[in-house]
Amino acid sequence: MEKETSKSIPNFTQEDR
């Protein structure tokens, strides 16, 4: 799920990680 989110919203992934 995190991988898919990164493609859709790279910003969200950066904040989460």
Secondary structure, DSSP 8 states (H G I E B T S, - for coil): -HHHHHHH-HHHHHHH-
